[in-house]
Amino acid sequence: MHPYEENPFCSKRIRPGAIPFYFPEGESVTTLLRRLESNHWNGEIIGPHGTGKSTLLAALLPALRDRKKVVHLELQDGVRALPLLYEEYELMDSETVMAIDGYEQLSYWSRRRLRKRSRLQGFGIVVIAHVSYDYPLLYRTASELSTARMLVRRLLENTIVRIPDSVVEERFRQYHGNVREMLFSLYDDYEYAYRTILHEKKNEIRSHDP
């Protein structure tokens, strides 16, 4: 297979965990784990759409699993209650941490019952949401143009395609700082640039043929 056939902006290349979370100076998985432990394994990762919350959780989970039993839930739109059986709840104790991506989907009463269970059974909760739900702040993600540029450069490292910073900036603003959507939008730009380069190379080879 040609080394550049796979588009680096396809969904499997930019899903959470496929690309690393880039921490600012002074922050790391280790500092987050310490912060979480100091808060009795409760915390929230909050920030706008597409700013790396799920990517950060994907970076944190392996280290967290070295310390605790983790119940990881990803809630889709319209899910108002946790998809867990009573027996599954009963197995959770102080050695368990529940990580919930999409916490804001839960109804008020589901969130209230979950807090009560957490206190009674001793398990921790890590919340991934767009706004605060009054858990100790673990990390607040933000949308940075410099980070968006760096991600694009990293994704293009092993390709023959280059996408100008001006295009990245235009898409970043078009998608209101949603880096995930911005990266998806560059899929067609890559395809066009790649095919243009191949076409030019073929024409160059033909021009040198006797």
Backbone as numpy.savetxt, mean C-alpha at the origin, in Angstrom:
# Nx Ny Nz CAx CAy CAz Cx Cy Cz
11.57 -14.77 -23.20 10.73 -13.56 -23.20 11.60 -12.32 -23.20
11.19 -11.33 -23.96 11.95 -10.08 -24.00 11.93 -9.44 -22.61
13.08 -8.94 -22.12 13.15 -8.43 -20.74 12.24 -7.25 -20.46
11.74 -6.61 -21.51 10.91 -5.43 -21.27 9.44 -5.66 -21.64
9.06 -6.91 -21.86 7.69 -7.18 -22.28 6.67 -6.85 -21.20
6.98 -7.15 -19.95 6.00 -6.90 -18.88 5.99 -5.43 -18.50
4.84 -4.85 -18.59 4.68 -3.43 -18.26 4.86 -3.25 -16.75
5.80 -2.40 -16.31 6.04 -2.24 -14.87 4.90 -1.55 -14.13
3.91 -1.04 -14.88 2.76 -0.39 -14.25 1.52 -1.28 -14.26
1.71 -2.58 -14.54 0.58 -3.51 -14.45 0.24 -3.73 -12.98
-0.97 -4.19 -12.73 -1.48 -4.24 -11.36 -0.63 -5.09 -10.42
-0.09 -6.20 -10.91 0.69 -7.07 -10.02 2.02 -6.44 -9.61
2.51 -5.47 -10.40 3.78 -4.82 -10.09 3.62 -3.66 -9.12
2.40 -3.13 -8.99 2.23 -1.95 -8.12 1.22 -2.18 -7.00
0.80 -3.43 -6.81 -0.11 -3.70 -5.70 0.65 -3.59 -4.38
-0.07 -3.40 -3.24 0.60 -3.31 -1.94 1.50 -4.51 -1.68
2.74 -4.24 -1.32 3.71 -5.29 -1.06 4.61 -5.58 -2.24
4.16 -5.23 -3.47 4.99 -5.47 -4.64 6.11 -4.44 -4.74
5.83 -3.22 -4.31 6.86 -2.19 -4.24 7.01 -1.79 -2.77
8.21 -1.48 -2.33 8.43 -1.19 -0.91 7.84 0.16 -0.49
7.61 0.28 0.79 7.22 1.57 1.35 8.51 2.32 1.70
8.60 3.56 1.24 9.81 4.35 1.47 9.61 5.25 2.69
10.30 4.89 3.77 10.18 5.64 5.02 11.00 6.92 5.00
10.52 7.97 5.64 11.36 9.16 5.83 12.46 8.85 6.84
13.45 9.68 6.88 14.56 9.48 7.82 14.05 9.40 9.25
14.54 8.41 9.98 14.15 8.24 11.37 12.99 7.28 11.59
12.34 6.87 10.50 11.23 5.93 10.60 11.60 4.63 9.90
11.05 3.52 10.42 11.29 2.21 9.81 10.27 1.24 10.37
10.29 0.02 9.86 9.42 -1.02 10.42 9.72 -1.21 11.90
10.99 -1.14 12.25 11.39 -1.32 13.66 10.80 -0.25 14.56
10.85 1.02 14.14 10.28 2.09 14.98 8.78 1.94 15.10
8.12 1.51 14.00 6.67 1.31 14.06 6.32 0.18 15.02
7.11 -0.89 14.98 6.85 -2.03 15.85 7.02 -1.64 17.32
8.04 -0.85 17.60 8.24 -0.38 18.97 7.08 0.51 19.42
6.63 1.39 18.51 5.51 2.28 18.84 4.25 1.47 19.12
4.04 0.46 18.31 2.86 -0.39 18.47 2.91 -1.14 19.80
4.07 -1.67 20.13 4.23 -2.40 21.39 4.00 -1.49 22.59
4.50 -0.25 22.51 4.34 0.68 23.62 2.87 1.08 23.82
2.05 0.90 22.78 0.63 1.21 22.87 -0.22 -0.05 23.02
0.40 -1.08 23.61 -0.30 -2.35 23.88 -0.87 -2.97 22.61
-0.11 -2.82 21.50 -0.42 -3.42 20.21 -1.70 -2.86 19.58
-1.97 -1.60 19.90 -3.07 -0.89 19.27 -2.52 0.32 18.51
-3.06 0.59 17.33 -2.60 1.76 16.59 -3.36 1.93 15.30
-3.20 3.09 14.68 -3.87 3.35 13.41 -2.89 3.95 12.40
-3.01 3.51 11.18 -2.29 4.08 10.04 -3.34 4.82 9.23
-3.21 6.13 9.13 -4.24 6.92 8.47 -3.64 7.80 7.38
-4.45 8.16 6.40 -3.99 9.01 5.32 -4.95 8.97 4.16
-4.80 9.88 3.19 -5.70 9.93 2.04 -5.60 8.70 1.15
-6.54 8.60 0.21 -6.53 7.52 -0.78 -5.20 7.47 -1.52
-4.70 6.25 -1.73 -3.55 6.04 -2.60 -2.24 6.59 -2.11
-2.07 6.75 -0.80 -0.83 7.32 -0.27 0.06 6.28 0.41
-0.26 4.99 0.26 0.65 3.95 0.73 0.28 3.27 2.04
-0.95 3.46 2.51 -1.32 2.84 3.78 -1.24 1.31 3.72
-1.82 0.74 2.67 -1.80 -0.73 2.53 -0.39 -1.23 2.25
0.40 -0.44 1.52 1.80 -0.80 1.26 2.59 -0.81 2.56
2.34 0.18 3.41 3.01 0.23 4.71 2.61 -0.97 5.57
1.33 -1.30 5.59 0.89 -2.47 6.35 1.56 -3.74 5.84
1.67 -3.87 4.51 2.34 -5.05 3.93 3.79 -5.14 4.38
4.44 -3.99 4.56 5.83 -3.98 5.05 5.91 -4.34 6.52
4.88 -3.96 7.28 4.87 -4.19 8.72 4.49 -5.62 9.11
3.61 -6.25 8.34 3.05 -7.54 8.73 4.08 -8.65 8.99
5.11 -8.82 8.14 6.07 -9.90 8.43 6.74 -9.75 9.79
7.14 -8.52 10.14 7.78 -8.29 11.44 6.78 -8.49 12.57
5.55 -8.08 12.33 4.51 -8.25 13.35 4.22 -9.73 13.59
4.24 -10.51 12.52 3.97 -11.96 12.65 5.09 -12.68 13.40
6.27 -12.08 13.44 7.36 -12.67 14.24 7.10 -12.51 15.73
6.22 -11.58 16.07 5.95 -11.30 17.49 4.58 -11.78 17.95
3.62 -11.76 17.04 2.23 -12.04 17.41 1.54 -12.91 16.37
0.43 -13.48 16.77 -0.46 -14.13 15.81 -1.30 -13.02 15.18
-1.32 -12.94 13.85 -1.98 -11.82 13.16 -3.23 -12.30 12.43
-4.31 -11.58 12.64 -5.54 -11.78 11.87 -5.66 -10.57 10.95
-5.42 -10.78 9.66 -5.39 -9.68 8.69 -6.67 -9.69 7.87
-7.43 -8.60 7.92 -8.69 -8.49 7.20 -8.66 -7.29 6.26
-9.10 -7.49 5.02 -9.24 -6.41 4.06 -10.72 -6.25 3.74
-11.31 -5.15 4.18 -12.75 -4.95 4.04 -13.07 -4.18 2.76
-14.01 -4.71 1.99 -14.45 -4.06 0.76 -15.59 -3.10 1.05
-15.90 -2.26 0.07 -16.99 -1.30 0.22 -18.29 -2.02 0.60
-18.99 -1.46 1.56 -20.29 -2.00 1.95 -20.24 -3.06 3.03
-19.03 -3.45 3.48 -18.92 -4.45 4.55 -19.09 -3.74 5.89
-20.16 -4.03 6.58 -20.48 -3.32 7.82 -20.15 -4.11 9.08
-19.82 -5.40 8.91 -19.48 -6.23 10.06 -18.26 -7.08 9.71
-17.48 -7.44 10.71 -16.29 -8.26 10.47 -16.68 -9.67 10.02
-16.04 -10.19 8.99 -16.39 -11.53 8.49 -15.73 -12.63 9.30
-16.06 -12.68 10.59 -15.46 -13.67 11.49 -16.55 -14.43 12.23
-16.31 -15.70 12.45 -17.23 -16.51 13.23 -16.97 -16.30 14.72
-17.96 -16.62 15.54 -17.83 -16.50 17.00 -16.63 -17.30 17.49
-16.45 -18.50 16.93 -15.35 -19.37 17.35 -13.99 -18.72 17.04
-13.92 -17.99 15.93 -12.67 -17.33 15.58 -12.35 -16.20 16.55
-13.37 -15.48 16.95 -13.18 -14.43 17.97 -12.66 -15.02 19.27
-13.21 -16.16 19.65 -12.86 -16.78 20.93 -11.40 -17.19 21.01
-10.76 -17.41 19.88 -9.36 -17.83 19.85 -8.40 -16.65 20.04
-8.90 -15.43 20.00 -8.04 -14.26 20.09 -7.76 -13.89 21.54
-6.48 -13.62 21.81 -6.09 -13.25 23.16 -4.96 -12.23 23.09
-4.22 -12.09 24.18 -3.16 -11.08 24.24 -2.00 -11.36 23.28
-1.98 -12.56 22.71 -0.94 -12.89 21.73 -1.40 -12.64 20.29
-2.55 -12.01 20.15 -3.14 -11.78 18.83 -3.22 -10.30 18.51
-2.98 -9.96 17.26 -3.23 -8.60 16.75 -4.11 -8.71 15.52
-5.20 -7.95 15.50 -6.08 -7.90 14.34 -5.73 -6.65 13.53
-5.36 -6.84 12.26 -5.05 -5.72 11.37 -6.18 -5.58 10.37
-6.84 -4.43 10.37 -8.05 -4.23 9.57 -7.82 -3.11 8.55
-7.74 -3.50 7.29 -7.60 -2.53 6.19 -9.00 -2.19 5.69
-9.35 -0.90 5.74 -10.70 -0.49 5.37 -11.62 -0.41 6.58
-11.07 -0.04 7.72 -11.81 -0.02 8.99 -13.05 0.85 8.91
-13.00 1.93 8.10 -14.14 2.85 8.05 -15.39 2.21 7.45
-15.23 1.03 6.83 -16.41 0.33 6.30 -17.31 -0.20 7.40
-16.75 -0.49 8.56 -17.54 -1.06 9.66 -18.56 -0.06 10.18
-19.69 -0.57 10.59 -20.70 0.28 11.20 -20.24 0.75 12.59
-20.88 1.76 13.09 -20.55 2.27 14.43 -20.64 1.16 15.46
-21.69 0.36 15.39 -21.90 -0.68 16.40 -20.88 -1.80 16.25
-20.48 -2.11 15.03 -19.43 -3.13 14.84 -18.11 -2.66 15.43
-17.78 -1.38 15.21 -16.54 -0.84 15.79 -16.60 -0.84 17.31
-17.77 -0.49 17.85 -17.92 -0.46 19.31 -17.77 -1.85 19.90
-18.42 -2.85 19.29 -18.31 -4.23 19.79 -16.88 -4.73 19.70
-16.19 -4.35 18.63 -14.81 -4.79 18.46 -13.91 -4.22 19.56
-14.07 -2.96 19.89 -13.27 -2.36 20.97 -13.54 -3.08 22.29
-14.79 -3.39 22.53 -15.14 -4.07 23.79 -14.49 -5.46 23.85
-14.56 -6.20 22.76 -13.93 -7.52 22.71 -12.42 -7.40 22.92
-11.82 -6.41 22.29 -10.38 -6.20 22.40 -9.98 -5.99 23.85
-10.74 -5.16 24.56 -10.43 -4.90 25.98 -10.62 -6.15 26.82
-11.70 -6.88 26.58 -12.01 -8.04 27.40 -11.04 -9.20 27.15
-10.68 -9.43 25.88 -9.86 -10.58 25.52 -8.38 -10.26 25.42
-8.06 -8.96 25.34 -6.66 -8.55 25.37 -5.94 -8.49 24.03
-6.66 -8.71 22.93 -5.96 -8.66 21.63 -5.82 -7.22 21.14
-4.77 -7.00 20.32 -4.52 -5.68 19.79 -5.24 -5.44 18.47
-5.33 -4.18 18.09 -6.00 -3.80 16.84 -5.15 -2.77 16.11
-4.86 -3.05 14.84 -4.21 -2.07 13.96 -5.22 -1.67 12.90
-5.53 -0.39 12.86 -6.56 0.16 11.98 -5.92 0.84 10.78
-6.41 0.54 9.58 -6.00 1.24 8.37 -7.22 2.01 7.87
-7.13 3.34 7.84 -8.31 4.14 7.50 -7.89 5.50 6.94
-8.87 6.23 6.45 -8.59 7.56 5.89 -8.62 8.65 6.95
-9.36 8.42 8.02 -9.45 9.39 9.11 -9.20 8.67 10.43
-8.96 9.44 11.48 -8.66 8.84 12.78 -9.91 8.26 13.43
-9.72 7.13 14.12 -10.77 6.52 14.93 -10.34 6.42 16.38
-9.49 7.33 16.77 -9.07 7.47 18.18 -8.26 6.30 18.71
-7.56 5.62 17.82 -6.53 4.68 18.26 -5.21 5.45 18.32
-4.23 4.97 19.04 -2.92 5.65 19.05 -2.36 5.74 17.63
-1.85 6.91 17.27 -1.34 7.10 15.91 -0.06 6.29 15.71
-0.09 5.39 14.75 1.08 4.60 14.40 1.87 5.28 13.28
1.11 5.76 12.27 1.77 6.45 11.16 0.71 7.19 10.35
1.07 8.38 9.88 0.19 9.15 9.00 0.86 9.26 7.63
0.25 8.69 6.61 0.81 8.75 5.27 0.42 10.07 4.61
1.25 10.50 3.68 1.00 11.75 2.96 1.37 11.58 1.50
0.82 12.43 0.68 1.08 12.38 -0.75 2.20 13.35 -1.10
3.31 12.83 -1.61 4.47 13.65 -1.95 4.85 13.43 -3.41
4.98 14.52 -4.15 5.38 14.44 -5.55 6.76 13.81 -5.69
7.67 14.15 -4.77 9.02 13.59 -4.83 9.00 12.07 -4.71
8.10 11.55 -3.85 7.98 10.09 -3.71 7.41 9.47 -4.97
6.44 10.15 -5.58 5.85 9.65 -6.82 6.90 9.56 -7.92
7.74 10.59 -8.04 8.81 10.57 -9.05 9.77 9.42 -8.79
10.14 9.23 -7.53 11.09 8.17 -7.18 10.52 6.79 -7.52
9.23 6.57 -7.23 8.60 5.29 -7.52 8.61 5.00 -9.02
8.32 6.02 -9.82 8.31 5.83 -11.27 9.72 5.48 -11.75
10.73 6.19 -11.24 12.11 5.89 -11.66 12.50 4.47 -11.27
12.11 4.04 -10.06 12.45 2.68 -9.63 11.77 1.63 -10.51
10.51 1.87 -10.86 9.79 0.91 -11.69 10.36 0.82 -13.10
11.00 1.90 -13.55 11.56 1.93 -14.90 13.05 1.56 -14.95
13.62 1.22 -13.79 15.07 0.98 -13.70 15.57 -0.03 -14.72
14.87 -1.12 -14.92 15.35 -2.19 -15.79 14.64 -2.21 -17.14
14.16 -1.06 -17.56 13.49 -0.97 -18.85 14.22 0.03 -19.75
13.85 0.03 -21.03 14.43 0.98 -21.97 13.58 2.25 -22.06
12.48 2.28 -21.32 11.55 3.42 -21.38 11.88 4.43 -20.30
11.74 5.69 -20.62 11.86 6.76 -19.64 10.63 7.65 -19.74
10.00 7.93 -18.62 8.84 8.81 -18.59 9.26 10.12 -17.93
9.13 11.25 -18.60 9.60 12.53 -18.07 8.92 12.90 -16.75
9.68 13.59 -15.89 9.13 14.06 -14.62 7.92 14.95 -14.85
7.90 15.69 -15.96 6.77 16.58 -16.24 5.47 15.79 -16.40
5.56 14.59 -17.01 4.38 13.73 -17.17 3.93 13.20 -15.81
4.90 12.79 -14.99 4.59 12.29 -13.65 3.89 13.38 -12.84
4.41 14.60 -12.91 3.82 15.71 -12.16 2.40 16.00 -12.65
2.21 15.97 -13.96 0.88 16.22 -14.52 -0.13 15.18 -14.02
0.27 13.89 -14.04 -0.64 12.82 -13.58 -0.86 12.89 -12.08
0.18 13.24 -11.34 0.07 13.36 -9.89 -1.00 14.39 -9.53
-0.99 15.50 -10.23 -2.00 16.55 -9.97 -3.36 16.15 -10.52
-3.37 15.47 -11.65 -4.63 15.02 -12.23 -5.38 14.09 -11.29
-4.63 13.23 -10.58 -5.25 12.27 -9.66 -5.19 12.76 -8.21
-4.99 14.05 -8.05 -5.07 14.70 -6.73 -4.18 14.02 -5.68
-2.98 13.65 -6.09 -2.03 13.06 -5.15 -2.24 11.60 -4.86
-3.20 10.95 -5.53 -3.41 9.51 -5.34 -2.34 8.76 -6.14
-1.28 8.37 -5.46 -0.11 7.78 -6.14 -0.48 6.46 -6.80
-1.31 5.66 -6.17 -1.69 4.38 -6.75 -2.38 4.57 -8.10
-3.35 5.48 -8.15 -4.06 5.73 -9.41 -3.13 6.37 -10.44
-2.21 7.21 -9.97 -1.25 7.83 -10.88 -0.39 6.77 -11.56
0.07 5.78 -10.78 0.90 4.71 -11.34 0.10 3.88 -12.34
-1.16 3.56 -12.01 -1.99 2.82 -12.96 -2.14 3.59 -14.27
-2.24 4.91 -14.17 -2.48 5.73 -15.37 -1.29 5.73 -16.31
-0.11 5.38 -15.82 1.09 5.39 -16.65 1.26 4.10 -17.46
0.35 3.17 -17.30 0.42 1.90 -18.04 0.45 2.15 -19.55
-0.50 2.94 -20.04 -0.59 3.20 -21.47 0.59 4.05 -21.97
1.08 4.96 -21.12 2.25 5.76 -21.51 3.44 4.85 -21.75
3.62 3.87 -20.88 4.73 2.94 -21.03 4.57 2.13 -22.33
3.36 1.61 -22.56 3.13 0.81 -23.76 3.44 1.61 -25.02
2.98 2.85 -25.08 3.21 3.68 -26.25 4.71 3.95 -26.45
5.38 4.31 -25.36 6.82 4.61 -25.44 7.62 3.37 -25.84
7.26 2.24 -25.27 7.98 1.00 -25.57 7.83 0.60 -27.04
6.59 0.66 -27.52 6.35 0.29 -28.91 7.00 1.27 -29.88
7.05 2.54 -29.50 7.71 3.54 -30.33 9.20 3.24 -30.45
9.81 2.88 -29.32 11.24 2.55 -29.32 11.51 1.33 -30.19
10.68 0.30 -30.07 10.86 -0.91 -30.88 10.71 -0.59 -32.37
9.72 0.24 -32.69 9.50 0.61 -34.09 10.70 1.36 -34.65
11.25 2.28 -33.85 12.42 3.05 -34.31 13.63 2.15 -34.49
13.78 1.15 -33.61 14.92 0.24 -33.72 14.79 -0.64 -34.97
13.56 -1.08 -35.27 13.35 -1.89 -36.46 13.67 -1.09 -37.72
13.23 0.17 -37.73 13.51 1.02 -38.88 15.01 1.26 -39.04
15.70 1.40 -37.90 17.15 1.61 -37.94 17.86 0.39 -38.51
17.41 -0.81 -38.11 18.01 -2.04 -38.62 17.77 -2.17 -40.12
16.53 -1.84 -40.55 16.22 -1.93 -41.98 17.07 -0.97 -42.80
17.31 0.21 -42.24 18.08 1.23 -42.98 19.53 0.81 -43.18
20.00 -0.12 -42.33 21.39 -0.58 -42.46 21.51 -1.88 -43.24
20.35 -2.47 -43.59 20.40 -3.69 -44.38 20.86 -3.37 -45.80
21.66 -4.25 -46.40 22.14 -4.01 -47.78 20.98 -4.11 -48.78
